[in-house]
Amino acid sequence: MKDKMEAMVKELIKAGRVIKSFSGDIRLVSHFDAEGIASAAIMVKAMAR
């Protein structure tokens, strides 16, 4: 299980680097319900950082 977590963290770091290097607009799509709006708001704040 530890190996899978370490592999996932490495892939997330790679994805973060790709997102940080992207210079265009990003479109976030979510469900139009309370959970979707809340999770979209969290993602917008995270992406803004």
PDB file of N, CA, C, O and CB in Angstrom:
ATOM      1  N   MET A   1       0.824  -1.193   0.000  1.00  0.00           N
ATOM      2  CA  MET A   1       0.000   0.000   0.000  1.00  0.00           C
ATOM      3  C   MET A   1       0.870   1.258   0.000  1.00  0.00           C
ATOM      4  O   MET A   1       0.545   2.236  -0.673  1.00  0.00           O
ATOM      5  CB  MET A   1      -0.938  -0.003   1.209  1.00  0.00           C
ATOM      6  N   LYS A   2       1.963   1.236   0.746  1.00  0.00           N
ATOM      7  CA  LYS A   2       2.857   2.387   0.817  1.00  0.00           C
ATOM      8  C   LYS A   2       3.448   2.705  -0.549  1.00  0.00           C
ATOM      9  O   LYS A   2       3.591   3.875  -0.904  1.00  0.00           O
ATOM     10  CB  LYS A   2       3.974   2.132   1.827  1.00  0.00           C
ATOM     11  N   ASP A   3       3.792   1.680  -1.316  1.00  0.00           N
ATOM     12  CA  ASP A   3       4.346   1.886  -2.652  1.00  0.00           C
ATOM     13  C   ASP A   3       3.344   2.567  -3.566  1.00  0.00           C
ATOM     14  O   ASP A   3       3.714   3.426  -4.366  1.00  0.00           O
ATOM     15  CB  ASP A   3       4.782   0.558  -3.257  1.00  0.00           C
ATOM     16  N   LYS A   4       2.077   2.189  -3.453  1.00  0.00           N
ATOM     17  CA  LYS A   4       1.036   2.801  -4.276  1.00  0.00           C
ATOM     18  C   LYS A   4       0.850   4.274  -3.914  1.00  0.00           C
ATOM     19  O   LYS A   4       0.663   5.117  -4.792  1.00  0.00           O
ATOM     20  CB  LYS A   4      -0.289   2.045  -4.111  1.00  0.00           C
ATOM     21  N   MET A   5       0.902   4.574  -2.624  1.00  0.00           N
ATOM     22  CA  MET A   5       0.764   5.969  -2.182  1.00  0.00           C
ATOM     23  C   MET A   5       1.936   6.807  -2.674  1.00  0.00           C
ATOM     24  O   MET A   5       1.744   7.930  -3.139  1.00  0.00           O
ATOM     25  CB  MET A   5       0.668   6.046  -0.644  1.00  0.00           C
ATOM     26  N   GLU A   6       3.138   6.274  -2.577  1.00  0.00           N
ATOM     27  CA  GLU A   6       4.318   7.004  -3.041  1.00  0.00           C
ATOM     28  C   GLU A   6       4.249   7.244  -4.547  1.00  0.00           C
ATOM     29  O   GLU A   6       4.611   8.320  -5.023  1.00  0.00           O
ATOM     30  CB  GLU A   6       5.602   6.235  -2.686  1.00  0.00           C
ATOM     31  N   ALA A   7       3.787   6.252  -5.291  1.00  0.00           N
ATOM     32  CA  ALA A   7       3.643   6.403  -6.739  1.00  0.00           C
ATOM     33  C   ALA A   7       2.587   7.460  -7.059  1.00  0.00           C
ATOM     34  O   ALA A   7       2.768   8.259  -7.978  1.00  0.00           O
ATOM     35  CB  ALA A   7       3.268   5.054  -7.392  1.00  0.00           C
ATOM     36  N   MET A   8       1.487   7.467  -6.308  1.00  0.00           N
ATOM     37  CA  MET A   8       0.439   8.456  -6.535  1.00  0.00           C
ATOM     38  C   MET A   8       0.945   9.869  -6.239  1.00  0.00           C
ATOM     39  O   MET A   8       0.652  10.799  -6.989  1.00  0.00           O
ATOM     40  CB  MET A   8      -0.787   8.140  -5.669  1.00  0.00           C
ATOM     41  N   VAL A   9       1.694  10.033  -5.164  1.00  0.00           N
ATOM     42  CA  VAL A   9       2.246  11.341  -4.819  1.00  0.00           C
ATOM     43  C   VAL A   9       3.185  11.828  -5.919  1.00  0.00           C
ATOM     44  O   VAL A   9       3.159  13.007  -6.271  1.00  0.00           O
ATOM     45  CB  VAL A   9       2.988  11.278  -3.469  1.00  0.00           C
ATOM     46  N   LYS A  10       4.004  10.948  -6.461  1.00  0.00           N
ATOM     47  CA  LYS A  10       4.905  11.324  -7.551  1.00  0.00           C
ATOM     48  C   LYS A  10       4.118  11.794  -8.773  1.00  0.00           C
ATOM     49  O   LYS A  10       4.491  12.776  -9.414  1.00  0.00           O
ATOM     50  CB  LYS A  10       5.811  10.142  -7.929  1.00  0.00           C
ATOM     51  N   GLU A  11       3.032  11.095  -9.095  1.00  0.00           N
ATOM     52  CA  GLU A  11       2.201  11.496 -10.237  1.00  0.00           C
ATOM     53  C   GLU A  11       1.507  12.826  -9.971  1.00  0.00           C
ATOM     54  O   GLU A  11       1.364  13.637 -10.886  1.00  0.00           O
ATOM     55  CB  GLU A  11       1.158  10.413 -10.548  1.00  0.00           C
ATOM     56  N   LEU A  12       1.074  13.061  -8.741  1.00  0.00           N
ATOM     57  CA  LEU A  12       0.443  14.332  -8.403  1.00  0.00           C
ATOM     58  C   LEU A  12       1.435  15.483  -8.497  1.00  0.00           C
ATOM     59  O   LEU A  12       1.071  16.581  -8.917  1.00  0.00           O
ATOM     60  CB  LEU A  12      -0.155  14.270  -7.002  1.00  0.00           C
ATOM     61  N   ILE A  13       2.671  15.245  -8.115  1.00  0.00           N
ATOM     62  CA  ILE A  13       3.707  16.270  -8.248  1.00  0.00           C
ATOM     63  C   ILE A  13       3.933  16.602  -9.716  1.00  0.00           C
ATOM     64  O   ILE A  13       4.072  17.771 -10.075  1.00  0.00           O
ATOM     65  CB  ILE A  13       5.025  15.803  -7.596  1.00  0.00           C
ATOM     66  N   LYS A  14       3.970  15.581 -10.567  1.00  0.00           N
ATOM     67  CA  LYS A  14       4.112  15.808 -12.011  1.00  0.00           C
ATOM     68  C   LYS A  14       2.942  16.637 -12.538  1.00  0.00           C
ATOM     69  O   LYS A  14       3.140  17.587 -13.295  1.00  0.00           O
ATOM     70  CB  LYS A  14       4.197  14.461 -12.769  1.00  0.00           C
ATOM     71  N   ALA A  15       1.726  16.275 -12.138  1.00  0.00           N
ATOM     72  CA  ALA A  15       0.541  17.004 -12.589  1.00  0.00           C
ATOM     73  C   ALA A  15       0.590  18.455 -12.121  1.00  0.00           C
ATOM     74  O   ALA A  15       0.220  19.360 -12.870  1.00  0.00           O
ATOM     75  CB  ALA A  15      -0.737  16.324 -12.075  1.00  0.00           C
ATOM     76  N   GLY A  16       1.034  18.678 -10.914  1.00  0.00           N
ATOM     77  CA  GLY A  16       1.171  20.038 -10.394  1.00  0.00           C
ATOM     78  C   GLY A  16       2.139  20.866 -11.210  1.00  0.00           C
ATOM     79  O   GLY A  16       1.898  22.047 -11.464  1.00  0.00           O
ATOM     80  N   ARG A  17       3.225  20.252 -11.616  1.00  0.00           N
ATOM     81  CA  ARG A  17       4.206  20.970 -12.452  1.00  0.00           C
ATOM     82  C   ARG A  17       3.607  21.348 -13.798  1.00  0.00           C
ATOM     83  O   ARG A  17       3.838  22.449 -14.298  1.00  0.00           O
ATOM     84  CB  ARG A  17       5.467  20.112 -12.667  1.00  0.00           C
ATOM     85  N   VAL A  18       2.846  20.449 -14.379  1.00  0.00           N
ATOM     86  CA  VAL A  18       2.204  20.740 -15.670  1.00  0.00           C
ATOM     87  C   VAL A  18       1.213  21.893 -15.511  1.00  0.00           C
ATOM     88  O   VAL A  18       1.184  22.804 -16.338  1.00  0.00           O
ATOM     89  CB  VAL A  18       1.481  19.476 -16.225  1.00  0.00           C
ATOM     90  N   ILE A  19       0.414  21.855 -14.467  1.00  0.00           N
ATOM     91  CA  ILE A  19      -0.576  22.908 -14.240  1.00  0.00           C
ATOM     92  C   ILE A  19       0.118  24.248 -14.007  1.00  0.00           C
ATOM     93  O   ILE A  19      -0.305  25.266 -14.556  1.00  0.00           O
ATOM     94  CB  ILE A  19      -1.479  22.555 -13.037  1.00  0.00           C
ATOM     95  N   LYS A  20       1.183  24.260 -13.198  1.00  0.00           N
ATOM     96  CA  LYS A  20       1.901  25.509 -12.927  1.00  0.00           C
ATOM     97  C   LYS A  20       2.534  26.094 -14.181  1.00  0.00           C
ATOM     98  O   LYS A  20       2.624  27.315 -14.315  1.00  0.00           O
ATOM     99  CB  LYS A  20       2.971  25.277 -11.880  1.00  0.00           C
ATOM    100  N   SER A  21       2.970  25.251 -15.088  1.00  0.00           N
ATOM    101  CA  SER A  21       3.642  25.749 -16.285  1.00  0.00           C
ATOM    102  C   SER A  21       2.658  26.176 -17.377  1.00  0.00           C
ATOM    103  O   SER A  21       3.064  26.791 -18.363  1.00  0.00           O
ATOM    104  CB  SER A  21       4.576  24.685 -16.827  1.00  0.00           C
ATOM    105  N   PHE A  22       1.375  25.860 -17.216  1.00  0.00           N
ATOM    106  CA  PHE A  22       0.364  26.189 -18.212  1.00  0.00           C
ATOM    107  C   PHE A  22       0.050  27.676 -18.148  1.00  0.00           C
ATOM    108  O   PHE A  22      -0.201  28.207 -17.066  1.00  0.00           O
ATOM    109  CB  PHE A  22      -0.917  25.352 -17.997  1.00  0.00           C
ATOM    110  N   SER A  23       0.060  28.354 -19.290  1.00  0.00           N
ATOM    111  CA  SER A  23      -0.143  29.805 -19.288  1.00  0.00           C
ATOM    112  C   SER A  23      -1.528  30.225 -19.796  1.00  0.00           C
ATOM    113  O   SER A  23      -1.836  31.417 -19.804  1.00  0.00           O
ATOM    114  CB  SER A  23       0.920  30.463 -20.133  1.00  0.00           C
ATOM    115  N   GLY A  24      -2.352  29.290 -20.212  1.00  0.00           N
ATOM    116  CA  GLY A  24      -3.665  29.635 -20.740  1.00  0.00           C
ATOM    117  C   GLY A  24      -4.739  29.613 -19.667  1.00  0.00           C
ATOM    118  O   GLY A  24      -4.455  29.515 -18.473  1.00  0.00           O
ATOM    119  N   ASP A  25      -5.972  29.706 -20.123  1.00  0.00           N
ATOM    120  CA  ASP A  25      -7.117  29.638 -19.212  1.00  0.00           C
ATOM    121  C   ASP A  25      -7.441  28.181 -18.908  1.00  0.00           C
ATOM    122  O   ASP A  25      -7.206  27.293 -19.728  1.00  0.00           O
ATOM    123  CB  ASP A  25      -8.355  30.357 -19.818  1.00  0.00           C
ATOM    124  N   ILE A  26      -7.982  27.953 -17.722  1.00  0.00           N
ATOM    125  CA  ILE A  26      -8.402  26.618 -17.314  1.00  0.00           C
ATOM    126  C   ILE A  26      -9.900  26.677 -17.035  1.00  0.00           C
ATOM    127  O   ILE A  26     -10.366  27.560 -16.315  1.00  0.00           O
ATOM    128  CB  ILE A  26      -7.600  26.117 -16.053  1.00  0.00           C
ATOM    129  N   ARG A  27     -10.648  25.745 -17.598  1.00  0.00           N
ATOM    130  CA  ARG A  27     -12.089  25.690 -17.369  1.00  0.00           C
ATOM    131  C   ARG A  27     -12.380  24.579 -16.365  1.00  0.00           C
ATOM    132  O   ARG A  27     -11.991  23.427 -16.560  1.00  0.00           O
ATOM    133  CB  ARG A  27     -12.867  25.455 -18.706  1.00  0.00           C
ATOM    134  N   LEU A  28     -13.057  24.941 -15.309  1.00  0.00           N
ATOM    135  CA  LEU A  28     -13.433  23.983 -14.274  1.00  0.00           C
ATOM    136  C   LEU A  28     -14.918  23.668 -14.438  1.00  0.00           C
ATOM    137  O   LEU A  28     -15.752  24.573 -14.452  1.00  0.00           O
ATOM    138  CB  LEU A  28     -13.126  24.541 -12.838  1.00  0.00           C
ATOM    139  N   VAL A  29     -15.237  22.400 -14.560  1.00  0.00           N
ATOM    140  CA  VAL A  29     -16.621  21.961 -14.744  1.00  0.00           C
ATOM    141  C   VAL A  29     -17.028  21.155 -13.510  1.00  0.00           C
ATOM    142  O   VAL A  29     -16.292  20.278 -13.057  1.00  0.00           O
ATOM    143  CB  VAL A  29     -16.785  21.108 -16.061  1.00  0.00           C
ATOM    144  N   SER A  30     -18.214  21.466 -12.972  1.00  0.00           N
ATOM    145  CA  SER A  30     -18.675  20.740 -11.794  1.00  0.00           C
ATOM    146  C   SER A  30     -20.184  20.541 -11.884  1.00  0.00           C
ATOM    147  O   SER A  30     -20.842  21.054 -12.789  1.00  0.00           O
ATOM    148  CB  SER A  30     -18.296  21.494 -10.492  1.00  0.00           C
ATOM    149  N   HIS A  31     -20.708  19.796 -10.940  1.00  0.00           N
ATOM    150  CA  HIS A  31     -22.155  19.611 -10.851  1.00  0.00           C
ATOM    151  C   HIS A  31     -22.790  20.879 -10.308  1.00  0.00           C
ATOM    152  O   HIS A  31     -22.151  21.646  -9.587  1.00  0.00           O
ATOM    153  CB  HIS A  31     -22.510  18.395  -9.956  1.00  0.00           C
ATOM    154  N   PHE A  32     -24.043  21.093 -10.656  1.00  0.00           N
ATOM    155  CA  PHE A  32     -24.776  22.273 -10.211  1.00  0.00           C
ATOM    156  C   PHE A  32     -25.635  21.913  -8.998  1.00  0.00           C
ATOM    157  O   PHE A  32     -26.862  22.011  -9.021  1.00  0.00           O
ATOM    158  CB  PHE A  32     -25.654  22.841 -11.359  1.00  0.00           C
ATOM    159  N   ASP A  33     -24.944  21.495  -7.946  1.00  0.00           N
ATOM    160  CA  ASP A  33     -25.603  21.230  -6.676  1.00  0.00           C
ATOM    161  C   ASP A  33     -24.662  21.723  -5.583  1.00  0.00           C
ATOM    162  O   ASP A  33     -23.572  22.210  -5.881  1.00  0.00           O
ATOM    163  CB  ASP A  33     -25.953  19.697  -6.501  1.00  0.00           C
ATOM    164  N   ALA A  34     -25.062  21.605  -4.344  1.00  0.00           N
ATOM    165  CA  ALA A  34     -24.267  22.156  -3.242  1.00  0.00           C
ATOM    166  C   ALA A  34     -22.857  21.572  -3.196  1.00  0.00           C
ATOM    167  O   ALA A  34     -21.884  22.306  -3.019  1.00  0.00           O
ATOM    168  CB  ALA A  34     -24.968  21.899  -1.917  1.00  0.00           C
ATOM    169  N   GLU A  35     -22.746  20.254  -3.357  1.00  0.00           N
ATOM    170  CA  GLU A  35     -21.433  19.618  -3.298  1.00  0.00           C
ATOM    171  C   GLU A  35     -20.555  20.034  -4.482  1.00  0.00           C
ATOM    172  O   GLU A  35     -19.357  20.268  -4.323  1.00  0.00           O
ATOM    173  CB  GLU A  35     -21.586  18.094  -3.268  1.00  0.00           C
ATOM    174  N   GLY A  36     -21.154  20.124  -5.656  1.00  0.00           N
ATOM    175  CA  GLY A  36     -20.403  20.520  -6.846  1.00  0.00           C
ATOM    176  C   GLY A  36     -19.908  21.946  -6.760  1.00  0.00           C
ATOM    177  O   GLY A  36     -18.765  22.236  -7.113  1.00  0.00           O
ATOM    178  N   ILE A  37     -20.766  22.839  -6.291  1.00  0.00           N
ATOM    179  CA  ILE A  37     -20.381  24.243  -6.165  1.00  0.00           C
ATOM    180  C   ILE A  37     -19.288  24.391  -5.108  1.00  0.00           C
ATOM    181  O   ILE A  37     -18.332  25.141  -5.305  1.00  0.00           O
ATOM    182  CB  ILE A  37     -21.607  25.118  -5.804  1.00  0.00           C
ATOM    183  N   ALA A  38     -19.425  23.685  -3.994  1.00  0.00           N
ATOM    184  CA  ALA A  38     -18.415  23.766  -2.931  1.00  0.00           C
ATOM    185  C   ALA A  38     -17.076  23.217  -3.406  1.00  0.00           C
ATOM    186  O   ALA A  38     -16.036  23.831  -3.170  1.00  0.00           O
ATOM    187  CB  ALA A  38     -18.884  22.999  -1.685  1.00  0.00           C
ATOM    188  N   SER A  39     -17.094  22.070  -4.069  1.00  0.00           N
ATOM    189  CA  SER A  39     -15.830  21.491  -4.527  1.00  0.00           C
ATOM    190  C   SER A  39     -15.205  22.348  -5.625  1.00  0.00           C
ATOM    191  O   SER A  39     -13.981  22.449  -5.704  1.00  0.00           O
ATOM    192  CB  SER A  39     -16.049  20.056  -5.035  1.00  0.00           C
ATOM    193  N   ALA A  40     -16.021  22.963  -6.467  1.00  0.00           N
ATOM    194  CA  ALA A  40     -15.486  23.861  -7.496  1.00  0.00           C
ATOM    195  C   ALA A  40     -14.837  25.078  -6.845  1.00  0.00           C
ATOM    196  O   ALA A  40     -13.777  25.524  -7.285  1.00  0.00           O
ATOM    197  CB  ALA A  40     -16.604  24.305  -8.472  1.00  0.00           C
ATOM    198  N   ALA A  41     -15.457  25.612  -5.813  1.00  0.00           N
ATOM    199  CA  ALA A  41     -14.878  26.759  -5.113  1.00  0.00           C
ATOM    200  C   ALA A  41     -13.527  26.399  -4.489  1.00  0.00           C
ATOM    201  O   ALA A  41     -12.587  27.192  -4.527  1.00  0.00           O
ATOM    202  CB  ALA A  41     -15.843  27.263  -4.028  1.00  0.00           C
ATOM    203  N   ILE A  42     -13.443  25.210  -3.924  1.00  0.00           N
ATOM    204  CA  ILE A  42     -12.173  24.751  -3.343  1.00  0.00           C
ATOM    205  C   ILE A  42     -11.110  24.631  -4.428  1.00  0.00           C
ATOM    206  O   ILE A  42      -9.967  25.045  -4.230  1.00  0.00           O
ATOM    207  CB  ILE A  42     -12.357  23.391  -2.620  1.00  0.00           C
ATOM    208  N   MET A  43     -11.479  24.070  -5.568  1.00  0.00           N
ATOM    209  CA  MET A  43     -10.518  23.913  -6.674  1.00  0.00           C
ATOM    210  C   MET A  43     -10.070  25.263  -7.221  1.00  0.00           C
ATOM    211  O   MET A  43      -8.896  25.435  -7.547  1.00  0.00           O
ATOM    212  CB  MET A  43     -11.135  23.078  -7.803  1.00  0.00           C
ATOM    213  N   VAL A  44     -10.983  26.217  -7.325  1.00  0.00           N
ATOM    214  CA  VAL A  44     -10.619  27.555  -7.817  1.00  0.00           C
ATOM    215  C   VAL A  44      -9.608  28.196  -6.884  1.00  0.00           C
ATOM    216  O   VAL A  44      -8.621  28.775  -7.337  1.00  0.00           O
ATOM    217  CB  VAL A  44     -11.871  28.456  -7.948  1.00  0.00           C
ATOM    218  N   LYS A  45      -9.848  28.096  -5.580  1.00  0.00           N
ATOM    219  CA  LYS A  45      -8.895  28.665  -4.612  1.00  0.00           C
ATOM    220  C   LYS A  45      -7.541  27.959  -4.698  1.00  0.00           C
ATOM    221  O   LYS A  45      -6.494  28.606  -4.659  1.00  0.00           O
ATOM    222  CB  LYS A  45      -9.455  28.559  -3.175  1.00  0.00           C
ATOM    223  N   ALA A  46      -7.569  26.641  -4.815  1.00  0.00           N
ATOM    224  CA  ALA A  46      -6.319  25.876  -4.903  1.00  0.00           C
ATOM    225  C   ALA A  46      -5.552  26.232  -6.175  1.00  0.00           C
ATOM    226  O   ALA A  46      -4.331  26.387  -6.143  1.00  0.00           O
ATOM    227  CB  ALA A  46      -6.610  24.361  -4.867  1.00  0.00           C
ATOM    228  N   MET A  47      -6.267  26.363  -7.296  1.00  0.00           N
ATOM    229  CA  MET A  47      -5.609  26.686  -8.564  1.00  0.00           C
ATOM    230  C   MET A  47      -5.058  28.119  -8.532  1.00  0.00           C
ATOM    231  O   MET A  47      -4.023  28.395  -9.137  1.00  0.00           O
ATOM    232  CB  MET A  47      -6.597  26.514  -9.747  1.00  0.00           C
ATOM    233  N   ALA A  48      -5.739  29.023  -7.835  1.00  0.00           N
ATOM    234  CA  ALA A  48      -5.265  30.405  -7.752  1.00  0.00           C
ATOM    235  C   ALA A  48      -3.963  30.518  -6.977  1.00  0.00           C
ATOM    236  O   ALA A  48      -3.163  31.423  -7.216  1.00  0.00           O
ATOM    237  CB  ALA A  48      -6.318  31.279  -7.106  1.00  0.00           C
ATOM    238  N   ARG A  49      -3.759  29.599  -6.055  1.00  0.00           N
ATOM    239  CA  ARG A  49      -2.520  29.607  -5.276  1.00  0.00           C
ATOM    240  C   ARG A  49      -1.367  29.177  -6.137  1.00  0.00           C
ATOM    241  O   ARG A  49      -0.232  29.117  -5.664  1.00  0.00           O
ATOM    242  CB  ARG A  49      -2.632  28.700  -4.052  1.00  0.00           C
TER     243      ARG A  49
END
